[in-house]
Amino acid sequence: MIPIEQIMRFLPHRFPFLLVDRVIEIVPHKSIVAIKNVTCNEQFFQGHFPEWKIMPGVLILEAMAQAGAVLLFGSIPDPETKFVVLSKVDKARFKRMVVPGDQLRMKVEWTREKARICQMKGQALVGDELAAEAEIYASILDIADLRPPLT
């Protein structure tokens, strides 16, 4: 299990955009299972939709991508010198609405790596029900090659 403090060392995201609360299983270079607890206090519910609170599909994809990034960081040498960015999403399908009170379980498998691009297959589940699935591509960049962040 990886607690939130370690997840925050891997991911640059912070509230309200950090969408992984806990990692319950990780097999480096293979797979990860992570959790996002969806609460009624999420900021996106103020506008999507006030009458019928539904987690936006794009944020479900982002949660899967963040889980995939934790898998990559937990699998590569010198992760503190790397930066992982989402580069492509393919074959996204949404099967079930995600609403307050749901626990979103992201299962992500590392399927292929070529140069600095990693392909992963992700699923987001609520209980045993598939909420969404997609192929996710991420690029692993060297921090030294990036321009300094804006302050």
C-alpha positions, 0 to 999 in steps of 0.5 A: 500500500502507498499512502497519500504522502508518498503519492504526493512525492510522485505526482505534482498534482494538489487539491483539488486536482489530486485524484488518487487517495491511496494505492492498494496494490502495485506490481512495478512494470506491470499493474496498479490498483488505486482508490479515489473516494468521491465525496459530495464536497468535490469542487467539480460538483458545484457545476457538474451538475448542481441538481444531479451530481455526476463526476465528469468523465474527463476527471475519471480518465485523469484519475486513471492517468494519475494512477498510471503515473504512480505506476510509472514512477514506482517502476523507473530508476531515478523517479525524482529526475523524471516528469510524467505527462499524459500524451494520449487517450484512446478508446475511452468508454463510459459505462456508469455514472460516478456519484458522491459516495462512490469509491472509484477503484482504478486498475491500470496495466502497463501494456507496452513501452517504446522509447519514452512512451508508455501505453497502459490500459485502465479501468475505473470501477465502482464495486464490481461495476465498470464505470469507464475504461481507456487506453492511456499513453504517457511520456516520461520526460527528464526534468533537466530538459524542461524549462523552469516552472513559472512562479 
